[in-house]
Amino acid sequence: MLRKRVIVGSSLIVSLVLVLWLDGVLDRLRLPALLADILQRETFPPGTLLFPVVAGLSLIAAREFAAMLRRKGIAASARASTTAALIGLVVSTFVPEAMPAVNAAALVATAAVAVLVASIVFHARHCTVEGVIAATGSTLFAFVYLGLLFGFLMAIRRQHEVWIILWVLLVTKSCDIGAYFTGRAIGKHKLIPWLSPGKTWEGLFGGIVFASLIGALGAWLLGRTGVPASPSPLVGALAGVLFSLVGHAGDLMASVLKRDTGVKDTGTALPGMGGLIDVLDSPLLVFPAAYWLLVLTT
């Protein structure tokens, strides 16, 4: 199992770096004249390649989520969940930068209302009301969890270089690595035994320390290589603490979903690691925290 995790994890890291690098290259290339006139810019927008990749991940995760809920007996629809997740991602990604903040918030809220109403209509289409509330709740959950949270990732990309995103992901996952090895070595006191019996307080603190070191080192490297709006090493260390705590909360939230639906893993898409949500659970909740940390400190 560990060997599979290492192989799959390494492949994911290489793929991630390649996608981010290519996305960074694209936003320095000149647009064809027609597109330049339409978009009112000379180069490709940031996230041109990253967006379809993120959209694909969102759709796959939404299907996993719907399948989990169906095991619980909830009439979750893969079509409704994937559509809701995509709407959440699109509406949060393509809010015009020139739009006033109040209008932008109203736009996202209007999308949520549209998803709510459409979901009720969709799940009641067979002239029955049984299970409509639960199914509609699952659709709204997909809209927020697998749509809006991914939207924060794209918001970071709109304002920062791709290497800032890589830094956020590495700091987040370094907590998981530090927590795993610290917990195996000295873990004795269970964090939340009824929910996640494998997690310990010692593992959590070990993960925080390791993530803080990676955060500070990564921020220093970003600054040394001249990446614009790079966080300072001190902010990087604080990010390690913040991302660790928020990432652990995201992991525990996924544990709640899995225990409630009676599954060990959210899916089988990634051999040795489970489903896509099993890998994304901590970064998804970190994205909004990372966005606001960068807004306030850079």
C-alpha positions as CSV (number, residue, x, y, z in Angstrom):
1,M,0.0,0.0,0.0
2,L,2.8,2.4,0.9
3,R,4.6,1.7,-2.4
4,K,1.4,2.4,-4.3
5,R,0.9,5.7,-2.4
6,V,4.5,6.7,-3.2
7,I,4.1,5.9,-6.9
8,V,0.8,7.6,-7.3
9,G,1.7,10.5,-5.1
10,S,4.9,11.1,-7.1
11,S,3.0,10.9,-10.4
12,L,0.5,13.5,-9.1
13,I,3.3,15.9,-8.0
14,V,5.0,15.6,-11.4
15,S,1.7,16.2,-13.2
16,L,0.9,19.2,-10.9
17,V,4.3,20.8,-11.5
18,L,3.9,20.3,-15.3
19,V,0.4,21.8,-15.4
20,L,1.4,24.8,-13.4
21,W,4.6,25.4,-15.5
22,L,2.6,25.2,-18.7
23,D,0.0,27.5,-17.3
24,G,2.7,30.0,-16.4
25,V,4.1,29.7,-19.9
26,L,0.7,30.3,-21.5
27,D,0.0,33.6,-19.7
28,R,3.2,35.0,-21.3
29,L,2.2,34.1,-24.9
30,R,0.5,36.6,-27.1
31,L,-3.1,36.0,-28.0
32,P,-4.3,35.9,-31.6
33,A,-5.5,39.3,-32.8
34,L,-9.2,38.4,-32.7
35,L,-9.0,37.0,-29.2
36,A,-7.0,39.9,-28.0
37,D,-9.7,42.3,-29.3
38,I,-12.4,40.3,-27.6
39,L,-10.6,39.8,-24.2
40,Q,-9.0,43.3,-24.3
41,R,-5.6,41.9,-23.4
42,E,-2.5,40.9,-25.3
43,T,-1.6,37.6,-23.5
44,F,-3.5,34.5,-22.4
45,P,-5.3,35.1,-19.1
46,P,-3.8,33.5,-16.0
47,G,-5.3,30.0,-15.5
48,T,-6.0,29.3,-19.1
49,L,-4.7,25.7,-18.7
50,L,-5.3,25.4,-15.0
51,F,-9.1,26.0,-15.3
52,P,-10.0,23.0,-17.5
53,V,-7.8,20.8,-15.3
54,V,-9.6,22.1,-12.1
55,A,-12.9,21.7,-13.8
56,G,-12.1,18.1,-14.6
57,L,-11.1,17.4,-11.0
58,S,-14.3,19.1,-9.8
59,L,-16.5,16.9,-12.1
60,I,-14.8,13.7,-11.1
61,A,-15.0,14.5,-7.4
62,A,-18.7,15.5,-7.8
63,R,-19.4,12.1,-9.2
64,E,-17.6,10.4,-6.4
65,F,-19.6,12.5,-3.9
66,A,-22.9,11.5,-5.5
67,A,-22.0,7.9,-5.4
68,M,-21.1,8.1,-1.7
69,L,-24.5,9.6,-0.9
70,R,-26.4,7.0,-2.9
71,R,-24.8,4.3,-0.7
72,K,-26.4,6.1,2.2
73,G,-29.8,5.9,0.5
74,I,-29.9,9.6,-0.6
75,A,-31.1,10.1,-4.1
76,A,-28.1,12.2,-5.1
77,S,-27.8,12.6,-8.9
78,A,-24.4,12.6,-10.5
79,R,-25.8,14.9,-13.2
80,A,-27.1,17.4,-10.7
81,S,-24.0,17.3,-8.5
82,T,-21.5,17.7,-11.4
83,T,-23.6,20.6,-12.9
84,A,-23.8,22.3,-9.5
85,A,-20.1,22.0,-8.9
86,L,-19.3,23.3,-12.4
87,I,-21.7,26.3,-11.9
88,G,-20.0,27.1,-8.5
89,L,-16.6,26.9,-10.1
90,V,-17.5,29.0,-13.2
91,V,-19.4,31.7,-11.3
92,S,-16.6,32.2,-8.8
93,T,-13.8,32.1,-11.4
94,F,-15.2,34.4,-14.0
95,V,-16.6,37.2,-11.9
96,P,-15.4,40.3,-13.8
97,E,-12.6,42.1,-11.9
98,A,-14.2,45.4,-12.6
99,M,-17.5,44.4,-11.0
100,P,-18.2,46.1,-7.7
101,A,-17.9,43.7,-4.7
102,V,-21.5,43.9,-3.8
103,N,-22.6,42.9,-7.3
104,A,-20.0,40.1,-7.3
105,A,-21.4,38.7,-4.1
106,A,-24.9,39.1,-5.4
107,L,-23.9,37.2,-8.6
108,V,-22.6,34.2,-6.6
109,A,-25.7,34.3,-4.3
110,T,-27.9,34.3,-7.4
111,A,-26.2,31.2,-8.7
112,A,-26.7,29.5,-5.4
113,V,-30.5,30.4,-5.5
114,A,-30.7,29.1,-9.1
115,V,-29.0,25.8,-8.1
116,L,-31.4,25.4,-5.2
117,V,-34.5,26.0,-7.3
118,A,-33.3,23.9,-10.2
119,S,-32.4,21.1,-7.9
120,I,-35.8,21.0,-6.2
121,V,-37.5,20.9,-9.7
122,F,-35.1,18.2,-10.9
123,H,-35.5,15.9,-7.9
124,A,-39.3,16.3,-7.9
125,R,-39.6,15.7,-11.7
126,H,-41.2,12.3,-11.1
127,C,-44.1,13.9,-9.2
128,T,-42.9,12.7,-5.8
129,V,-41.5,14.7,-2.9
130,E,-39.9,11.8,-1.1
131,G,-36.2,12.5,-0.5
132,V,-36.2,15.8,-2.3
133,I,-34.8,17.8,0.6
134,A,-31.9,15.5,1.2
135,A,-31.1,15.3,-2.6
136,T,-31.3,19.1,-2.9
137,G,-29.0,19.5,0.1
138,S,-26.5,17.2,-1.6
139,T,-26.6,19.3,-4.8
140,L,-26.0,22.5,-2.8
141,F,-23.2,20.8,-0.9
142,A,-21.5,20.0,-4.3
143,F,-22.0,23.6,-5.4
144,V,-20.1,24.9,-2.4
145,Y,-17.6,22.1,-1.6
146,L,-16.6,21.2,-5.1
147,G,-17.4,24.4,-6.9
148,L,-16.9,27.5,-4.8
149,L,-13.8,26.1,-2.9
150,F,-12.1,25.3,-6.2
151,G,-13.0,28.9,-7.2
152,F,-10.7,30.2,-4.5
153,L,-7.9,28.3,-6.1
154,M,-8.6,30.1,-9.4
155,A,-8.9,33.4,-7.6
156,I,-5.4,32.9,-6.2
157,R,-4.2,32.2,-9.8
158,R,-5.8,35.3,-11.1
159,Q,-3.7,37.4,-8.7
160,H,-0.5,35.4,-8.3
161,E,2.1,33.4,-10.2
162,V,1.6,29.7,-10.5
163,W,4.5,29.0,-8.0
164,I,2.4,30.6,-5.3
165,I,-0.2,27.9,-5.8
166,L,2.5,25.2,-5.7
167,W,3.7,26.7,-2.4
168,V,0.2,26.6,-1.0
169,L,-0.2,22.9,-2.0
170,L,3.2,21.8,-0.8
171,V,2.8,23.5,2.6
172,T,-0.7,21.9,3.0
173,K,0.5,18.4,2.1
174,S,3.7,18.7,4.1
175,C,1.5,18.8,7.2
176,D,0.0,15.4,6.2
177,I,3.5,14.0,5.7
178,G,4.8,15.4,9.0
179,A,1.7,14.2,10.9
180,Y,1.9,10.7,9.4
181,F,5.5,10.1,10.3
182,T,5.3,11.8,13.7
183,G,2.1,9.9,14.6
184,R,3.7,6.6,13.7
185,A,6.8,7.4,15.7
186,I,5.5,8.9,18.9
187,G,1.7,9.2,18.6
188,K,-0.1,8.1,21.7
189,H,-2.9,10.6,22.4
190,K,-5.8,10.2,20.0
191,L,-7.1,13.4,18.4
192,I,-10.7,12.5,17.8
193,P,-10.9,8.7,18.3
194,W,-14.6,8.4,17.5
195,L,-14.1,10.0,14.1
196,S,-10.5,9.4,13.0
197,P,-8.8,6.9,15.3
198,G,-5.5,7.1,13.3
199,K,-4.9,10.8,14.1
200,T,-3.0,11.8,17.2
201,W,-2.2,15.1,18.9
202,E,1.5,14.3,18.5
203,G,1.0,13.9,14.8
204,L,-0.9,17.1,14.5
205,F,1.9,19.1,16.3
206,G,4.5,17.3,14.2
207,G,2.6,18.2,11.0
208,I,2.4,21.8,12.1
209,V,6.1,22.1,12.8
210,F,7.1,20.5,9.5
211,A,4.6,22.6,7.5
212,S,5.9,25.7,9.2
213,L,9.4,24.9,8.2
214,I,8.4,24.1,4.6
215,G,6.2,27.3,4.5
216,A,9.1,29.5,5.6
217,L,11.6,27.8,3.3
218,G,9.3,27.9,0.4
219,A,8.5,31.6,0.9
220,W,12.2,32.3,1.1
221,L,12.8,30.5,-2.2
222,L,9.9,32.3,-3.8
223,G,11.5,35.6,-2.8
224,R,15.0,34.6,-3.9
225,T,13.8,33.6,-7.3
226,G,11.9,36.9,-7.8
227,V,8.3,35.7,-7.8
228,P,6.1,38.8,-7.5
229,A,4.1,39.3,-4.3
230,S,5.9,36.4,-2.5
231,P,5.1,36.0,1.2
232,S,7.9,36.6,3.7
233,P,9.5,33.7,5.5
234,L,7.6,34.8,8.7
235,V,4.3,34.7,6.8
236,G,5.3,31.3,5.3
237,A,5.8,29.9,8.9
238,L,2.4,31.3,9.9
239,A,0.9,29.8,6.8
240,G,2.3,26.4,7.9
241,V,0.3,26.7,11.2
242,L,-2.8,28.0,9.5
243,F,-2.9,25.6,6.6
244,S,-2.2,22.7,9.0
245,L,-5.1,23.5,11.2
246,V,-7.5,24.2,8.3
247,G,-6.2,21.2,6.3
248,H,-6.8,18.9,9.3
249,A,-10.3,20.4,9.6
250,G,-10.9,19.6,5.9
251,D,-9.6,16.0,6.4
252,L,-11.9,15.5,9.4
253,M,-14.8,16.9,7.5
254,A,-14.2,14.3,4.8
255,S,-14.0,11.7,7.6
256,V,-17.5,12.8,8.7
257,L,-18.8,12.3,5.2
258,K,-17.2,8.8,4.8
259,R,-18.3,7.6,8.2
260,D,-21.9,8.8,7.6
261,T,-22.0,7.1,4.2
262,G,-20.3,4.0,5.5
263,V,-17.3,4.0,3.1
264,K,-13.6,3.7,3.9
265,D,-12.5,5.7,0.9
266,T,-14.4,8.2,-1.3
267,G,-13.6,6.2,-4.4
268,T,-11.0,4.1,-6.2
269,A,-9.6,6.6,-8.7
270,L,-6.2,6.7,-7.1
271,P,-4.7,3.3,-6.3
272,G,-3.4,3.2,-2.8
273,M,-4.8,6.6,-1.9
274,G,-8.6,6.0,-2.4
275,G,-10.7,8.6,-4.3
276,L,-10.0,12.1,-5.5
277,I,-11.8,13.6,-2.5
278,D,-9.4,11.7,-0.2
279,V,-6.5,13.6,-1.7
280,L,-8.3,17.0,-2.1
281,D,-10.0,17.1,1.3
282,S,-7.4,19.2,3.1
283,P,-6.4,21.5,0.1
284,L,-10.0,22.3,-0.7
285,L,-10.6,23.9,2.7
286,V,-7.2,25.6,2.7
287,F,-7.8,27.4,-0.6
288,P,-10.0,30.2,0.9
289,A,-7.7,30.5,3.9
290,A,-4.7,30.8,1.6
291,Y,-6.5,33.4,-0.6
292,W,-7.3,35.7,2.4
293,L,-3.8,35.2,3.9
294,L,-2.2,36.3,0.7
295,V,-4.6,39.3,0.3
296,L,-3.8,40.5,3.9
297,T,-0.1,39.9,3.8
298,T,1.2,40.5,0.3
